Amino acid sequence: MLNWTIREEGYEEQNAPSLGNRYLIGNGYMGIRGTLEEYEADKLPAVNLAGIYDRAGGWREPINLPNGCFSYLRVDAEIYKLPEKQPVSHGIELDYRYGIFRRHTTWHTARGNVTLTTERFASMAKVNLIGIRFRVTADFHADVELVTGIDCDVWDLNGPHLEEVSMGGQEEELLVTARTQEQKIPVAVAETVFASYPVEMKQVVKGNKILHRIFFITKPGEQYTTDKWVGVYTGKDCDNPAKEALELVRIKKENGYDSSLRAHKKCWDELWKHSEVIIKGDSNAMQAVNYSLYHLHSIAPRHTESLSIPARGLSGQTYKGAVFWDTEMFMLDFFLMTDPATARILMKYRIDTLEGALQKAAHYGYEGAFYAWESQEGGYDACTDYNVTDVFTGRPQRTYFKDKQVHISAAVVYGILRYVEWTGDESLLDTKGVKTIVECAKFYYSLLLHSLTKDYYEIRDVIGPDEYHERINNNGYTNRMAKFTLEKAAEVVKKAMADGKLPAEYDGEELLRRFQDGAEKLFLPKPSEDAAHRNVIEQFDGYFDMEDATLEEVRSRLLHEKEYWGGAYGVASHTQIIKQADVVTWLNLFSQEYDEEVLRANWAYYEPRTEHGSSLSAGMYAMLACKIGEPDRAYPFFLKSAMADLKGGGKEWAGLVYIGGTHPAAAGAAYMTVVEGFGGIRLENGKLVCKPSLPREIQGMQFRIFYRGQEYEVKIEGTKGTVTAL
Ligand code: IFM
């Protein structure tokens, strides 16, 4: 049986940021960090909104709303809060089956002990709603004041983002309204409370907080329950966010806490019905995988038709809340197989943000669509020229992620076509969809360079998945993905021409000529024949000539723990040490094109040279290991991905820039490893097959997947797998 709860007993103040990530709850519309109710901005609480961005200074990032979860306790006129008042006992837990965060804290007071327990959820049934339940028990006649309201002192990485913040109240509700600085998008947070026992209630404004003060006297041992509803609306949801937020909390109060909670749990039951993974013989792995899936579910933008998932989910403003290739290459398969409607929303976002990609390409003097490396609304690229701050000088360091990670457009094409292939739903390949693919191919065609002395085309001056080596030539992964895009675009154009659906602006024959020519002549590095690198593919031109120092040696050269390893002066830049799977990512995607000995040689060569400095890395090694029939080798890499948020410990700094948060790409990679790697689920000649290869820790597995509109039950025992239509 799966243990659906994770717990943390005891209190360590310094763990607040990491627990905020691990105990996150969310519903795709908002993410609420797993922080305590009494925490103020310095402890990084956040109600982080999906898809609404604002600029402050040079950085654009998503907004954190005024914190409607804010509360604390006063007993006998003294405040009881963490960390100020040390508790007798304290713990938090997350029920990740239902996305419910709980805390319990007991304090010793001059007259006896008082215990506060809370639980909260971000409703899956009504995404604008947060429900919170407080319970207070004391072993004496305590004079209690529960203080609860909305804290407008918001934690921001680069804020403040809200202006015209106004705090007000109606009879029983509190209301905060504000608008974003840049686009003037109105936001509203309303709250109301209900106590099931006689209380005296007051409203106050104290500094940046608007609060309900709820007074009552406890009988020893009796429990006092107060429910709270928080409604959150923005100008993107409706015309009058304040009115909607107030109405929502009023209605929910009338209906009662239990009814909101029931509706919320029902949604989660439905999600798990299609996605729970049962792993026999390995309860750790089963917990880590389902916990990873919990995070993916919590950040899926089901409330809209077109939006994607930021690289750090909804855990805060890291990476500017932007969408990376992480979605297509790491998270998409989970949604394709368990929740295809969400997969469509993710891919629709890319099609709808084509305009931004066209502008970006034009800006650099290319044709077609160059997608944002860090995509925000409209496809705006939030990646700055200076994405790292140097630890020694405190100066911003020029990085070239935005300008040179051209493989992003291929990831978009890959994602859209994988969606179509897996779901059979061709509706995305309407005029806009076809245009998206054609424009990405045009972009790559315009990148191709043809030296007068060579009979092939090159792509120079790029960054591959391994971001430590900047501005390199002929990165194998990039070239292969560009070739893929050109080939697939040619197929799409041919079909659109045959169906009479090619957008009128295109000359189909000319597009075909270019795309076929580009795909055919684009240089791809081949497995090496020299003795020192037999069968290994050089990651980019000249990679083998770089210093072949060990990872330990390179690490020992660091002068500062937060030092950035890449870029101009990084310790890895002039060596063969790479940040994350690069050639291995390529071979994982195109494994059928190479002999097993090539796949093995590359895995063996690159793994010791990989720092795994990105949470994306381990999953690719796990999956390629499965493809070479080495599930036992895959296992620790799989576990590393699956535990990325459960265990934490990933990199939190790029130079002096904070990059902490949750890691949904690693969660997606863990899912892919289980289902496609260990489970061997794949398409062979358009047919769904299951060819399992389990590591020794795992005896069997059971899960469901969707394929082409049909749901299947997959059961795996040892080496035998059965797939049954439901
Ligand atoms: O997309 C990744 C990239 O590959 C490595 N750095 C972090 C990004 C966001 O996860």
Boltz pocket constraint, residues with backbone or C-beta under 6 A from the ligand:
constraints:
  - pocket:
      binder: B
      contacts: [[A, 311], [A, 319], [A, 324], [A, 325], [A, 326], [A, 465], [A, 467], [A, 614], [A, 616], [A, 665]]
      max_distance: 6.0
